[in-house]
Amino acid sequence: TSYEYQKAVKTKGITMSMSRKGTPADNASIESFHSSLKSETFCLNSIDRTTTAIVERTVKEYIYYYNNIRIQTKLNSQSPISYRQ
């Protein structure tokens, strides 16, 4: 990304998350999670305008659901928590 953007981000105290040059798979796991989060919450419920508080609550609830309840076929049809136990 541009040096101006990097400078602006750093000035605001934000930690950037980017792939190394030529390695787009670096962020594949979180990109997959973000895709699930968006499609299973905001898009599914037609949420297009919201507040920061609603977004924070929705993300926290989804993370709990994703780790404790949501069954994943790649984990032998178990939630991540159940699979690890």
Biopython code that builds the backbone (N, CA, C, O; Angstrom):
import numpy as np
from Bio.PDB.StructureBuilder import StructureBuilder

atoms = [
    (1, "THR", "N", (0.837, -1.178, 0.000)),
    (1, "THR", "CA", (0.000, 0.000, 0.000)),
    (1, "THR", "C", (0.885, 1.245, 0.000)),
    (1, "THR", "O", (2.085, 1.146, 0.254)),
    (2, "SER", "N", (0.328, 2.376, -0.272)),
    (2, "SER", "CA", (1.120, 3.598, -0.415)),
    (2, "SER", "C", (1.773, 4.018, 0.902)),
    (2, "SER", "O", (1.287, 3.705, 1.989)),
    (3, "TYR", "N", (2.885, 4.732, 0.767)),
    (3, "TYR", "CA", (3.588, 5.217, 1.956)),
    (3, "TYR", "C", (2.746, 6.236, 2.719)),
    (3, "TYR", "O", (2.801, 6.290, 3.948)),
    (4, "GLU", "N", (1.967, 7.044, 1.998)),
    (4, "GLU", "CA", (1.087, 8.025, 2.651)),
    (4, "GLU", "C", (0.045, 7.307, 3.519)),
    (4, "GLU", "O", (-0.232, 7.724, 4.643)),
    (5, "TYR", "N", (-0.524, 6.230, 2.987)),
    (5, "TYR", "CA", (-1.511, 5.455, 3.742)),
    (5, "TYR", "C", (-0.858, 4.839, 4.973)),
    (5, "TYR", "O", (-1.414, 4.897, 6.070)),
    (6, "GLN", "N", (0.314, 4.252, 4.792)),
    (6, "GLN", "CA", (1.021, 3.649, 5.917)),
    (6, "GLN", "C", (1.314, 4.691, 6.995)),
    (6, "GLN", "O", (1.182, 4.409, 8.186)),
    (7, "LYS", "N", (1.705, 5.876, 6.586)),
    (7, "LYS", "CA", (1.995, 6.967, 7.528)),
    (7, "LYS", "C", (0.725, 7.371, 8.292)),
    (7, "LYS", "O", (0.763, 7.553, 9.509)),
    (8, "ALA", "N", (-0.389, 7.508, 7.580)),
    (8, "ALA", "CA", (-1.659, 7.882, 8.205)),
    (8, "ALA", "C", (-2.101, 6.829, 9.215)),
    (8, "ALA", "O", (-2.560, 7.165, 10.307)),
    (9, "VAL", "N", (-1.964, 5.569, 8.855)),
    (9, "VAL", "CA", (-2.341, 4.472, 9.748)),
    (9, "VAL", "C", (-1.476, 4.494, 11.005)),
    (9, "VAL", "O", (-1.985, 4.381, 12.120)),
    (10, "LYS", "N", (-0.174, 4.638, 10.818)),
    (10, "LYS", "CA", (0.761, 4.660, 11.940)),
    (10, "LYS", "C", (0.474, 5.841, 12.866)),
    (10, "LYS", "O", (0.546, 5.703, 14.087)),
    (11, "THR", "N", (0.147, 7.008, 12.288)),
    (11, "THR", "CA", (-0.168, 8.209, 13.064)),
    (11, "THR", "C", (-1.377, 7.978, 13.972)),
    (11, "THR", "O", (-1.435, 8.503, 15.084)),
    (12, "LYS", "N", (-2.327, 7.201, 13.499)),
    (12, "LYS", "CA", (-3.544, 6.932, 14.276)),
    (12, "LYS", "C", (-3.377, 5.764, 15.247)),
    (12, "LYS", "O", (-4.308, 5.429, 15.979)),
    (13, "GLY", "N", (-2.195, 5.141, 15.258)),
    (13, "GLY", "CA", (-1.942, 4.039, 16.179)),
    (13, "GLY", "C", (-2.582, 2.727, 15.770)),
    (13, "GLY", "O", (-2.808, 1.858, 16.612)),
    (14, "ILE", "N", (-2.877, 2.575, 14.488)),
    (14, "ILE", "CA", (-3.518, 1.366, 13.977)),
    (14, "ILE", "C", (-2.447, 0.385, 13.512)),
    (14, "ILE", "O", (-1.485, 0.784, 12.855)),
    (15, "THR", "N", (-2.604, -0.886, 13.844)),
    (15, "THR", "CA", (-1.693, -1.911, 13.374)),
    (15, "THR", "C", (-2.205, -2.455, 12.052)),
    (15, "THR", "O", (-3.319, -2.974, 11.975)),
    (16, "MET", "N", (-1.391, -2.336, 11.016)),
    (16, "MET", "CA", (-1.795, -2.825, 9.696)),
    (16, "MET", "C", (-1.611, -4.331, 9.609)),
    (16, "MET", "O", (-0.712, -4.895, 10.234)),
    (17, "SER", "N", (-2.469, -4.977, 8.830)),
    (17, "SER", "CA", (-2.357, -6.402, 8.581)),
    (17, "SER", "C", (-2.349, -6.610, 7.078)),
    (17, "SER", "O", (-3.378, -6.501, 6.412)),
    (18, "MET", "N", (-1.182, -6.908, 6.566)),
    (18, "MET", "CA", (-1.063, -7.112, 5.124)),
    (18, "MET", "C", (-0.179, -8.323, 4.853)),
    (18, "MET", "O", (0.688, -8.675, 5.653)),
    (19, "SER", "N", (-0.417, -8.946, 3.716)),
    (19, "SER", "CA", (0.433, -10.056, 3.292)),
    (19, "SER", "C", (1.811, -9.539, 2.912)),
    (19, "SER", "O", (1.990, -8.373, 2.558)),
    (20, "ARG", "N", (2.775, -10.441, 2.999)),
    (20, "ARG", "CA", (4.088, -10.107, 2.466)),
    (20, "ARG", "C", (3.967, -10.034, 0.948)),
    (20, "ARG", "O", (3.067, -10.646, 0.372)),
    (21, "LYS", "N", (4.832, -9.316, 0.312)),
    (21, "LYS", "CA", (4.802, -9.167, -1.133)),
    (21, "LYS", "C", (4.865, -10.546, -1.809)),
    (21, "LYS", "O", (5.765, -11.344, -1.547)),
    (22, "GLY", "N", (3.897, -10.798, -2.672)),
    (22, "GLY", "CA", (3.888, -12.043, -3.428)),
    (22, "GLY", "C", (3.371, -13.252, -2.675)),
    (22, "GLY", "O", (3.491, -14.372, -3.170)),
    (23, "THR", "N", (2.795, -13.062, -1.486)),
    (23, "THR", "CA", (2.283, -14.192, -0.701)),
    (23, "THR", "C", (0.855, -13.905, -0.223)),
    (23, "THR", "O", (0.641, -13.682, 0.969)),
    (24, "PRO", "N", (-0.116, -13.907, -1.129)),
    (24, "PRO", "CA", (-1.487, -13.586, -0.731)),
    (24, "PRO", "C", (-2.105, -14.601, 0.226)),
    (24, "PRO", "O", (-3.123, -14.306, 0.852)),
    (25, "ALA", "N", (-1.522, -15.772, 0.353)),
    (25, "ALA", "CA", (-2.076, -16.784, 1.253)),
    (25, "ALA", "C", (-1.856, -16.431, 2.724)),
    (25, "ALA", "O", (-2.467, -17.042, 3.601)),
    (26, "ASP", "N", (-0.988, -15.447, 3.006)),
    (26, "ASP", "CA", (-0.727, -15.061, 4.399)),
    (26, "ASP", "C", (-2.007, -14.729, 5.159)),
    (26, "ASP", "O", (-2.151, -15.098, 6.325)),
    (27, "ASN", "N", (-2.926, -14.042, 4.512)),
    (27, "ASN", "CA", (-4.149, -13.603, 5.183)),
    (27, "ASN", "C", (-5.364, -14.468, 4.835)),
    (27, "ASN", "O", (-6.494, -14.090, 5.146)),
    (28, "ALA", "N", (-5.153, -15.597, 4.210)),
    (28, "ALA", "CA", (-6.266, -16.427, 3.741)),
    (28, "ALA", "C", (-7.194, -16.858, 4.874)),
    (28, "ALA", "O", (-8.413, -16.857, 4.706)),
    (29, "SER", "N", (-6.638, -17.223, 6.014)),
    (29, "SER", "CA", (-7.475, -17.697, 7.131)),
    (29, "SER", "C", (-8.408, -16.606, 7.636)),
    (29, "SER", "O", (-9.602, -16.842, 7.818)),
    (30, "ILE", "N", (-7.868, -15.412, 7.864)),
    (30, "ILE", "CA", (-8.711, -14.333, 8.389)),
    (30, "ILE", "C", (-9.671, -13.840, 7.321)),
    (30, "ILE", "O", (-10.791, -13.445, 7.645)),
    (31, "GLU", "N", (-9.267, -13.852, 6.056)),
    (31, "GLU", "CA", (-10.166, -13.454, 4.981)),
    (31, "GLU", "C", (-11.350, -14.414, 4.901)),
    (31, "GLU", "O", (-12.482, -13.986, 4.676)),
    (32, "SER", "N", (-11.096, -15.696, 5.081)),
    (32, "SER", "CA", (-12.166, -16.691, 5.084)),
    (32, "SER", "C", (-13.118, -16.448, 6.251)),
    (32, "SER", "O", (-14.336, -16.521, 6.094)),
    (33, "PHE", "N", (-12.543, -16.154, 7.439)),
    (33, "PHE", "CA", (-13.369, -15.867, 8.602)),
    (33, "PHE", "C", (-14.216, -14.617, 8.371)),
    (33, "PHE", "O", (-15.408, -14.609, 8.679)),
    (34, "HIS", "N", (-13.604, -13.559, 7.830)),
    (34, "HIS", "CA", (-14.354, -12.319, 7.566)),
    (34, "HIS", "C", (-15.489, -12.571, 6.583)),
    (34, "HIS", "O", (-16.579, -12.017, 6.732)),
    (35, "SER", "N", (-15.239, -13.397, 5.589)),
    (35, "SER", "CA", (-16.281, -13.727, 4.620)),
    (35, "SER", "C", (-17.460, -14.426, 5.311)),
    (35, "SER", "O", (-18.619, -14.098, 5.056)),
    (36, "SER", "N", (-17.151, -15.388, 6.183)),
    (36, "SER", "CA", (-18.212, -16.085, 6.928)),
    (36, "SER", "C", (-18.952, -15.124, 7.847)),
    (36, "SER", "O", (-20.181, -15.139, 7.916)),
    (37, "LEU", "N", (-18.202, -14.297, 8.544)),
    (37, "LEU", "CA", (-18.811, -13.314, 9.450)),
    (37, "LEU", "C", (-19.793, -12.428, 8.699)),
    (37, "LEU", "O", (-20.933, -12.259, 9.130)),
    (38, "LYS", "N", (-19.360, -11.867, 7.587)),
    (38, "LYS", "CA", (-20.221, -10.958, 6.832)),
    (38, "LYS", "C", (-21.444, -11.663, 6.269)),
    (38, "LYS", "O", (-22.562, -11.163, 6.395)),
    (39, "SER", "N", (-21.242, -12.818, 5.652)),
    (39, "SER", "CA", (-22.367, -13.491, 5.011)),
    (39, "SER", "C", (-23.348, -14.097, 6.007)),
    (39, "SER", "O", (-24.539, -14.201, 5.712)),
    (40, "GLU", "N", (-22.863, -14.501, 7.191)),
    (40, "GLU", "CA", (-23.739, -15.147, 8.173)),
    (40, "GLU", "C", (-24.334, -14.165, 9.185)),
    (40, "GLU", "O", (-25.169, -14.556, 10.000)),
    (41, "THR", "N", (-23.923, -12.921, 9.147)),
    (41, "THR", "CA", (-24.492, -11.933, 10.074)),
    (41, "THR", "C", (-25.058, -10.746, 9.316)),
    (41, "THR", "O", (-26.275, -10.624, 9.169)),
    (42, "PHE", "N", (-24.201, -9.885, 8.842)),
    (42, "PHE", "CA", (-24.638, -8.633, 8.243)),
    (42, "PHE", "C", (-25.453, -8.833, 6.975)),
    (42, "PHE", "O", (-26.508, -8.217, 6.824)),
    (43, "CYS", "N", (-24.994, -9.674, 6.065)),
    (43, "CYS", "CA", (-25.722, -9.902, 4.812)),
    (43, "CYS", "C", (-26.985, -10.715, 5.044)),
    (43, "CYS", "O", (-28.035, -10.402, 4.482)),
    (44, "LEU", "N", (-26.896, -11.742, 5.855)),
    (44, "LEU", "CA", (-28.037, -12.617, 6.137)),
    (44, "LEU", "C", (-29.178, -11.836, 6.779)),
    (44, "LEU", "O", (-30.350, -12.083, 6.498)),
    (45, "ASN", "N", (-28.818, -10.890, 7.647)),
    (45, "ASN", "CA", (-29.828, -10.094, 8.355)),
    (45, "ASN", "C", (-30.087, -8.746, 7.689)),
    (45, "ASN", "O", (-30.755, -7.888, 8.265)),
    (46, "SER", "N", (-29.564, -8.555, 6.484)),
    (46, "SER", "CA", (-29.739, -7.316, 5.722)),
    (46, "SER", "C", (-29.348, -6.071, 6.516)),
    (46, "SER", "O", (-30.031, -5.048, 6.454)),
    (47, "ILE", "N", (-28.254, -6.160, 7.255)),
    (47, "ILE", "CA", (-27.758, -5.017, 8.014)),
    (47, "ILE", "C", (-26.867, -4.203, 7.078)),
    (47, "ILE", "O", (-25.802, -4.666, 6.669)),
    (48, "ASP", "N", (-27.305, -2.990, 6.739)),
    (48, "ASP", "CA", (-26.483, -2.163, 5.863)),
    (48, "ASP", "C", (-26.078, -0.844, 6.526)),
    (48, "ASP", "O", (-25.105, -0.216, 6.110)),
    (49, "ARG", "N", (-26.802, -0.431, 7.531)),
    (49, "ARG", "CA", (-26.429, 0.759, 8.305)),
    (49, "ARG", "C", (-26.512, 0.401, 9.782)),
    (49, "ARG", "O", (-27.506, -0.156, 10.246)),
    (50, "THR", "N", (-25.463, 0.727, 10.501)),
    (50, "THR", "CA", (-25.422, 0.318, 11.896)),
    (50, "THR", "C", (-24.497, 1.233, 12.688)),
    (50, "THR", "O", (-23.883, 2.143, 12.131)),
    (51, "THR", "N", (-24.404, 0.987, 13.971)),
    (51, "THR", "CA", (-23.522, 1.767, 14.838)),
    (51, "THR", "C", (-22.308, 0.919, 15.210)),
    (51, "THR", "O", (-22.301, -0.298, 15.026)),
    (52, "THR", "N", (-21.302, 1.577, 15.726)),
    (52, "THR", "CA", (-20.113, 0.861, 16.178)),
    (52, "THR", "C", (-20.481, -0.149, 17.259)),
    (52, "THR", "O", (-19.972, -1.270, 17.261)),
    (53, "ALA", "N", (-21.352, 0.238, 18.164)),
    (53, "ALA", "CA", (-21.758, -0.660, 19.256)),
    (53, "ALA", "C", (-22.427, -1.925, 18.714)),
    (53, "ALA", "O", (-22.173, -3.023, 19.211)),
    (54, "ILE", "N", (-23.272, -1.776, 17.705)),
    (54, "ILE", "CA", (-23.947, -2.937, 17.118)),
    (54, "ILE", "C", (-22.937, -3.828, 16.406)),
    (54, "ILE", "O", (-23.014, -5.052, 16.510)),
    (55, "VAL", "N", (-22.001, -3.236, 15.691)),
    (55, "VAL", "CA", (-20.970, -4.022, 15.003)),
    (55, "VAL", "C", (-20.135, -4.787, 16.019)),
    (55, "VAL", "O", (-19.885, -5.979, 15.838)),
    (56, "GLU", "N", (-19.698, -4.117, 17.090)),
    (56, "GLU", "CA", (-18.890, -4.783, 18.118)),
    (56, "GLU", "C", (-19.651, -5.936, 18.749)),
    (56, "GLU", "O", (-19.091, -7.019, 18.924)),
    (57, "ARG", "N", (-20.910, -5.728, 19.093)),
    (57, "ARG", "CA", (-21.728, -6.787, 19.701)),
    (57, "ARG", "C", (-21.918, -7.950, 18.727)),
    (57, "ARG", "O", (-21.806, -9.114, 19.111)),
    (58, "THR", "N", (-22.206, -7.629, 17.465)),
    (58, "THR", "CA", (-22.413, -8.665, 16.454)),
    (58, "THR", "C", (-21.157, -9.509, 16.264)),
    (58, "THR", "O", (-21.235, -10.735, 16.181)),
    (59, "VAL", "N", (-19.996, -8.851, 16.197)),
    (59, "VAL", "CA", (-18.732, -9.581, 16.016)),
    (59, "VAL", "C", (-18.438, -10.454, 17.232)),
    (59, "VAL", "O", (-18.050, -11.611, 17.068)),
    (60, "LYS", "N", (-18.610, -9.938, 18.438)),
    (60, "LYS", "CA", (-18.360, -10.729, 19.657)),
    (60, "LYS", "C", (-19.278, -11.946, 19.718)),
    (60, "LYS", "O", (-18.837, -13.048, 20.044)),
    (61, "GLU", "N", (-20.556, -11.743, 19.402)),
    (61, "GLU", "CA", (-21.502, -12.857, 19.415)),
    (61, "GLU", "C", (-21.144, -13.890, 18.350)),
    (61, "GLU", "O", (-21.247, -15.093, 18.588)),
    (62, "TYR", "N", (-20.724, -13.419, 17.174)),
    (62, "TYR", "CA", (-20.376, -14.339, 16.102)),
    (62, "TYR", "C", (-19.122, -15.133, 16.443)),
    (62, "TYR", "O", (-19.055, -16.327, 16.151)),
    (63, "ILE", "N", (-18.136, -14.501, 17.049)),
    (63, "ILE", "CA", (-16.913, -15.219, 17.437)),
    (63, "ILE", "C", (-17.246, -16.334, 18.425)),
    (63, "ILE", "O", (-16.714, -17.439, 18.319)),
    (64, "TYR", "N", (-18.127, -16.046, 19.385)),
    (64, "TYR", "CA", (-18.548, -17.085, 20.333)),
    (64, "TYR", "C", (-19.248, -18.218, 19.572)),
    (64, "TYR", "O", (-18.938, -19.394, 19.762)),
    (65, "TYR", "N", (-20.193, -17.843, 18.712)),
    (65, "TYR", "CA", (-20.932, -18.833, 17.919)),
    (65, "TYR", "C", (-19.979, -19.662, 17.057)),
    (65, "TYR", "O", (-20.078, -20.888, 17.026)),
    (66, "TYR", "N", (-19.070, -19.003, 16.367)),
    (66, "TYR", "CA", (-18.137, -19.668, 15.455)),
    (66, "TYR", "C", (-17.275, -20.682, 16.190)),
    (66, "TYR", "O", (-17.047, -21.779, 15.681)),
    (67, "ASN", "N", (-16.796, -20.337, 17.370)),
    (67, "ASN", "CA", (-15.895, -21.219, 18.116)),
    (67, "ASN", "C", (-16.608, -22.299, 18.912)),
    (67, "ASN", "O", (-16.067, -23.392, 19.083)),
    (68, "ASN", "N", (-17.798, -22.022, 19.400)),
    (68, "ASN", "CA", (-18.460, -22.934, 20.324)),
    (68, "ASN", "C", (-19.640, -23.713, 19.747)),
    (68, "ASN", "O", (-19.942, -24.802, 20.233)),
    (69, "ILE", "N", (-20.307, -23.193, 18.736)),
    (69, "ILE", "CA", (-21.553, -23.798, 18.265)),
    (69, "ILE", "C", (-21.493, -24.212, 16.801)),
    (69, "ILE", "O", (-21.949, -25.300, 16.449)),
    (70, "ARG", "N", (-20.949, -23.375, 15.961)),
    (70, "ARG", "CA", (-20.964, -23.591, 14.503)),
    (70, "ARG", "C", (-20.196, -24.853, 14.120)),
    (70, "ARG", "O", (-18.995, -24.963, 14.371)),
    (71, "ILE", "N", (-20.890, -25.788, 13.518)),
    (71, "ILE", "CA", (-20.293, -27.050, 13.098)),
    (71, "ILE", "C", (-19.531, -26.833, 11.792)),
    (71, "ILE", "O", (-20.010, -26.146, 10.890)),
    (72, "GLN", "N", (-18.344, -27.423, 11.701)),
    (72, "GLN", "CA", (-17.527, -27.311, 10.499)),
    (72, "GLN", "C", (-17.179, -28.716, 10.003)),
    (72, "GLN", "O", (-16.636, -29.534, 10.745)),
    (73, "THR", "N", (-17.496, -28.972, 8.769)),
    (73, "THR", "CA", (-17.253, -30.313, 8.223)),
    (73, "THR", "C", (-15.771, -30.673, 8.248)),
    (73, "THR", "O", (-15.423, -31.836, 8.452)),
    (74, "LYS", "N", (-14.892, -29.688, 8.042)),
    (74, "LYS", "CA", (-13.452, -29.990, 8.042)),
    (74, "LYS", "C", (-12.944, -30.386, 9.430)),
    (74, "LYS", "O", (-11.825, -30.883, 9.565)),
    (75, "LEU", "N", (-13.762, -30.167, 10.457)),
    (75, "LEU", "CA", (-13.405, -30.558, 11.825)),
    (75, "LEU", "C", (-14.245, -31.750, 12.277)),
    (75, "LEU", "O", (-14.630, -31.845, 13.443)),
    (76, "ASN", "N", (-14.524, -32.652, 11.345)),
    (76, "ASN", "CA", (-15.294, -33.859, 11.643)),
    (76, "ASN", "C", (-16.687, -33.516, 12.167)),
    (76, "ASN", "O", (-17.192, -34.154, 13.090)),
    (77, "SER", "N", (-17.297, -32.497, 11.561)),
    (77, "SER", "CA", (-18.649, -32.035, 11.913)),
    (77, "SER", "C", (-18.764, -31.633, 13.382)),
    (77, "SER", "O", (-19.755, -31.944, 14.043)),
    (78, "GLN", "N", (-17.760, -30.952, 13.878)),
    (78, "GLN", "CA", (-17.753, -30.454, 15.246)),
    (78, "GLN", "C", (-17.415, -28.957, 15.237)),
    (78, "GLN", "O", (-16.916, -28.429, 14.243)),
    (79, "SER", "N", (-17.692, -28.291, 16.352)),
    (79, "SER", "CA", (-17.265, -26.900, 16.501)),
    (79, "SER", "C", (-15.761, -26.911, 16.796)),
    (79, "SER", "O", (-15.233, -27.935, 17.229)),
    (80, "PRO", "N", (-15.063, -25.792, 16.569)),
    (80, "PRO", "CA", (-13.630, -25.767, 16.882)),
    (80, "PRO", "C", (-13.297, -26.146, 18.326)),
    (80, "PRO", "O", (-12.329, -26.868, 18.564)),
    (81, "ILE", "N", (-14.082, -25.670, 19.290)),
    (81, "ILE", "CA", (-13.841, -25.997, 20.692)),
    (81, "ILE", "C", (-13.998, -27.498, 20.930)),
    (81, "ILE", "O", (-13.144, -28.124, 21.559)),
    (82, "SER", "N", (-15.080, -28.067, 20.431)),
    (82, "SER", "CA", (-15.307, -29.515, 20.594)),
    (82, "SER", "C", (-14.209, -30.316, 19.925)),
    (82, "SER", "O", (-13.756, -31.319, 20.477)),
    (83, "TYR", "N", (-13.781, -29.904, 18.768)),
    (83, "TYR", "CA", (-12.731, -30.613, 18.041)),
    (83, "TYR", "C", (-11.431, -30.615, 18.829)),
    (83, "TYR", "O", (-10.749, -31.638, 18.883)),
    (84, "ARG", "N", (-11.077, -29.499, 19.436)),
    (84, "ARG", "CA", (-9.825, -29.414, 20.189)),
    (84, "ARG", "C", (-9.867, -30.233, 21.480)),
    (84, "ARG", "O", (-8.836, -30.702, 21.961)),
    (85, "GLN", "N", (-11.069, -30.398, 22.033)),
    (85, "GLN", "CA", (-11.186, -31.160, 23.282)),
    (85, "GLN", "C", (-11.092, -32.633, 22.967)),
    (85, "GLN", "O", (-11.166, -33.464, 23.873)),
]
sb = StructureBuilder()
sb.init_structure("model")
sb.init_model(0)
sb.init_chain("A")
sb.init_seg("    ")
for serial, (resi, resn, name, xyz) in enumerate(atoms, 1):
    if name == "N":
        sb.init_residue(resn, " ", resi, " ")
    sb.init_atom(name, np.array(xyz, "f"), 0.0, 1.0, " ", f" {name:<3s}", serial, name[0])
structure = sb.get_structure()
